[in-house]
Amino acid sequence: PREAVQAPGQASEHFRTAPGEQLPDR
């Protein structure tokens, strides 16, 4: 979710599950 976007690292795993939203592992 977008809320995790603010949390770098820990949310990194959630980003991959996000549909269409793939952020860098860093």
Secondary structure as GFF3:
##gff-version 3
##sequence-region A 1 26
A	DSSP	alpha_helix	2	5	.	.	.	ID=ss1
A	DSSP	alpha_helix	12	17	.	.	.	ID=ss2
###
